[in-house]
Amino acid sequence: MAADSISPTPPRFRLQLWRVAVWLVLLLAVFGILQYCVHGWHVAQALQAPGNKHAHDGLIGLLVWDVAYLVGACITLAVTASALMWRSWSRRALRIVAVIWALWFLATGILLAARYVAYLHHSEALLDGPQLSAAARALLDRVHRSYEVGIALKAAAVVVLAWLAWRLGMPAVCAQFAGRSSLRK
């Protein structure tokens, strides 16, 4: 064995922000799976309750959305876990998943912003009213903040997911997947 083949120092650790973003997406996918399973369970229980004939169609719609989001979260979980294990196919798949989620968050963020504008218009009319209790004002303020936080989170998700999709297409990241996949066989 040649003396120069043994490295006296281990390779330097280098933080890769795209991997941190993948971990974040993975953790959020796990949370989404849990959330949609629990919510779907509650909706299924409500569907089985007697006397719920008027709300039946609305509950079916909720259950369909829960299942669709659950499938999306499971696909996201599988792809992100595969990317963290350096599977070569997962880089391209994760780019697609990140773009789809970014577009979804962009579309729903725009819809949420439109609802927020309508809410602001209606809440100003309410606040101009003569007798509005302190509890009602606090509730309006809480809804106002909820809209703002929701829009900000969706905007942040669009930026992070678009950046992740872009970063996964960079030659340096592609090379990392190509080099690692041959080591795992």
C-alpha positions, 0 to 999 in steps of 0.5 A: 500500500502506498503511503500517499494513498492514506489521507492523514486528515478527513475530508472537510465538512462543507454545509450544503444549504440545498440539503438543509432545504431537502431536510426541511421539506422532508420534515414538513412532508412528515408533518403533512402526512400526520395532519392529513391522516388525522383530519381525514380520520375526523372527516370520516368519523363525521361522515358516519355520524347520523343526521349529517345529510346536509353536510355530506357533500362538503365533507366528501369534498374535504375528504378528497382534498385530504387524500390528494394532499396525503398522496402529495405528501407521501410522494414528497417524503419518498423523493426527499428521503431518496435524495438524502440517500443520494439516489441518482433518480431522485434529484430530477424527481425532487426538482419536479416535486419542488416546482409543483409545490412552488407553483401550488403555493404561488397559486394558493398564495394569490388566492389567499391574498385576494381573500385578504383584500376582500377581508380588509374591505369588509373588516374596515366596514365593521370597524367603522361601525358604532358598537363593536366589542373589544372581543370582536375587535381582537378577533378581527385583529387575529384573523388579520394576522393569520392572513398575513402569516399565511401569505408570508409563509406561502411566499417563503415556501415559493422562494425556497422551493424555487431555489431548491429546484434551481440548485438541484439543476446546478452542475456541482449538485448533479456531479455529487449525485453522479459520484455518490450513486456509483458508491452505493451500488 
